[in-house]
Amino acid sequence: EQQRTQALVSAKVKEIETEDHLKQLAERERGRFSSELKKQQQEIADLTDKISSLQASIFKGNEQMDKFKLQMNWNQEELEQWALAARQKEEDNLALLKYTKADEAKMKELNLQLEKVLSAVTAKQAELEAEITETQAKQIELDKTADDFRALHQQRRELVGQWEQAVQAMQQRREL
C-alpha cells in the first residue's frame, strides 16, 4: 500500500510538474501573443495614420481638381471651336504630309535627271578632252608642216635666186 501511495504521490508530483510546465508554456505563449498583439496594434495605428494621411491627400487632390475644373470651365461652344481648330490642324498636317511626299518624289526624279545629266556632262568632257588632245596634236603637226613648207619655200627662193643669177651670168657672157 505504501508503494501504491508512493506511486500515487509520484504520479501526483509528475502531474503537478506537467501542469507547471504547461503553465510555463502557456505563460510564454501568452507573452508571445501579447507581444504580437502589441505589434499588430502598432501596425493598425500606423496603417490608420497612413489612411488618414491618404484621405487628407485625396481630399486635397479633389479640392485641387475642383479648382482646376472651375478654371477650365469651357462652355460647349469653346470646346467645339477647339475641336474644329484641331481638325483643321490635322487636315493641314495631312496636306503638308501629302505635299512633302510629292516634293520628295519630285526631288528623287530631279536627282535622277541630275545624275544622268552629270554623267552625260562627264562623258562630253571626256570627249572634249580627247578632241582637245587630238586638235593639239594636229596643230603641232600643222605647225611642223608649215615650218617644213617655209623651209622648202626658202630653199625654192634660194634656188630661184641662184637660177636667176645663173641666167644673168649666162646673159652677160652672151653679151660679152
C-alpha positions in Angstrom: 0.0 0.0 0.0 2.8 2.3 0.7 4.2 1.6 -2.8 0.8 2.4 -4.1 0.6 5.6 -2.2 4.2 6.4 -3.2 3.2 5.7 -6.8 0.1 8.0 -6.4 2.3 10.7 -4.8 4.8 10.3 -7.6 2.1 10.4 -10.2 0.6 13.5 -8.5 4.1 15.1 -8.4 4.6 14.4 -12.1 1.1 15.7 -12.8 1.9 18.9 -10.9 5.3 19.2 -12.7 3.5 18.7 -16.0 0.9 21.3 -15.1 3.6 23.7 -14.0 5.4 23.0 -17.3 2.2 23.5 -19.3 1.5 26.7 -17.2 5.0 28.0 -18.1 4.4 27.2 -21.8 1.0 28.9 -21.6 2.7 31.9 -19.9 5.3 32.1 -22.6 2.7 31.7 -25.4 0.6 34.4 -23.7 3.7 36.7 -23.6 4.4 36.0 -27.2 0.7 36.6 -28.1 0.8 39.8 -26.0 3.9 41.0 -27.9 2.3 40.0 -31.2 -0.9 41.9 -30.2 1.2 45.0 -29.4 2.9 44.7 -32.8 -0.4 44.3 -34.6 -1.9 47.2 -32.7 1.1 49.3 -33.6 0.7 48.3 -37.3 -3.0 49.1 -37.1 -2.2 52.5 -35.6 0.4 53.1 -38.4 -2.0 52.0 -41.1 -4.7 54.2 -39.6 -2.3 57.1 -39.7 -1.4 56.3 -43.3 -5.1 56.0 -44.2 -5.8 59.3 -42.6 -2.9 60.9 -44.4 -4.1 59.4 -47.7 -7.6 60.5 -47.1 -6.3 64.0 -46.5 -4.3 63.9 -49.7 -7.3 62.6 -51.6 -9.4 65.4 -50.2 -6.7 68.0 -51.2 -6.5 66.4 -54.6 -10.2 66.5 -55.0 -10.2 70.2 -54.0 -7.4 70.9 -56.5 -9.3 69.0 -59.2 -12.5 71.0 -58.4 -10.4 74.3 -58.6 -9.0 73.0 -61.9 -12.4 72.2 -63.2 -13.6 75.7 -62.3 -10.6 77.2 -64.1 -11.1 75.0 -67.1 -14.9 75.6 -67.3 -15.2 75.8 -71.0 -18.6 76.1 -72.4 -19.7 73.9 -75.3 -19.1 76.5 -78.0 -15.5 77.0 -77.0 -15.0 73.2 -76.9 -16.5 72.9 -80.4 -14.2 75.7 -81.7 -11.2 74.0 -80.2 -12.2 70.7 -81.8 -12.8 72.4 -85.1 -9.3 74.0 -84.9 -7.8 70.6 -84.0 -9.5 69.0 -87.0 -8.3 71.9 -89.3 -4.8 71.4 -88.0 -5.0 67.7 -88.6 -6.2 68.4 -92.2 -3.4 70.9 -92.6 -0.8 68.3 -91.4 -2.2 65.7 -93.8 -2.0 68.2 -96.7 1.5 69.1 -95.6 2.5 65.5 -95.5 1.0 64.9 -98.9 2.9 67.8 -100.4 6.1 66.7 -98.6 5.8 63.3 -100.2 5.1 64.8 -103.6 8.1 67.1 -103.1 10.3 64.1 -102.1 9.2 62.2 -105.2 9.9 65.2 -107.4 13.3 65.6 -105.7 14.1 61.9 -106.4 13.1 62.4 -110.0 15.2 65.6 -110.3 18.2 63.9 -108.6 18.0 61.0 -111.1 17.8 63.5 -114.0 20.7 65.4 -112.5 22.8 62.2 -112.2 22.0 61.4 -115.9 23.0 65.0 -116.9 26.1 64.8 -114.8 27.1 61.5 -116.4 26.4 63.0 -119.8 28.5 66.1 -119.0 31.3 63.9 -117.7 31.2 61.9 -121.0 31.1 65.1 -123.1 34.0 66.5 -121.0 36.0 63.3 -121.7 35.1 63.7 -125.5 36.2 67.3 -125.3 39.5 66.4 -123.7 40.1 63.8 -126.4 39.2 66.4 -129.1 41.5 69.0 -127.5 44.3 66.5 -127.3 43.7 65.5 -130.9 43.4 69.1 -132.0 46.7 70.0 -130.2 48.4 67.1 -131.9 47.0 68.2 -135.3 48.1 71.8 -134.6 51.6 70.6 -133.7 51.6 68.6 -136.9 50.3 71.6 -138.9 53.0 73.8 -137.3 55.7 71.3 -138.2 54.3 71.1 -141.8 54.2 74.9 -142.0 57.8 75.1 -140.8 58.7 72.5 -143.4 56.8 74.4 -146.1 58.6 77.7 -145.1 61.9 75.9 -145.2 61.1 74.4 -148.6 59.8 77.7 -149.8 63.0 79.4 -148.6 65.1 76.8 -150.4 63.0 77.3 -153.6 63.6 81.1 -153.4 67.3 80.5 -152.9 67.2 78.1 -155.9 65.2 80.6 -157.9 67.7 83.3 -156.8 70.6 81.0 -157.9 68.8 80.2 -161.2 68.3 83.9 -161.9 71.9 84.6 -161.1 72.9 81.8 -163.4 70.6 83.2 -166.2 72.1 86.7 -165.7 75.5 85.3 -165.7 74.7 83.5 -169.0 73.2 86.6 -170.5 76.3 88.6 -169.5 78.5 86.0 -171.1 76.5 86.2 -174.3 76.7 89.9 -174.3 80.3 89.9 -174.0 
